[in-house]
Amino acid sequence: MDSNPLPENLNLSVSKPIQVVEDIGDSIAAEPDAFPLADEQRAELDRRLADAETNPGVGTPWSEVKARLLDSI
């Protein structure tokens, strides 16, 4: 029995799944009305946005996180 739970066509290099996830996220973001948010979700996003605007130097941009992940492979 194969110990790999992924079908053969999903047996990708480590960097490829990161790109696939980004592409999926981009396709979802392109149609924001297709996935309405619950009030609690919208409130949490508003809270996070306000926090990011209040503390602009805190956190790491996605581009840096992605670069670190890809460099570690």
Contacts in CASP RR format, 6 or more apart in sequence:
PFRMAT RR
TARGET T0000
AUTHOR 0000-0000-0000
METHOD contacts of the structure
MODEL  1
MDSNPLPENLNLSVSKPIQVVEDIGDSIAAEPDAFPLADEQRAELDRRLA
DAETNPGVGTPWSEVKARLLDSI
4 11 0 8 1.000
12 20 0 8 1.000
13 73 0 8 1.000
14 73 0 8 1.000
15 70 0 8 1.000
15 73 0 8 1.000
18 66 0 8 1.000
18 69 0 8 1.000
18 70 0 8 1.000
28 34 0 8 1.000
28 35 0 8 1.000
37 45 0 8 1.000
51 58 0 8 1.000
52 58 0 8 1.000
END
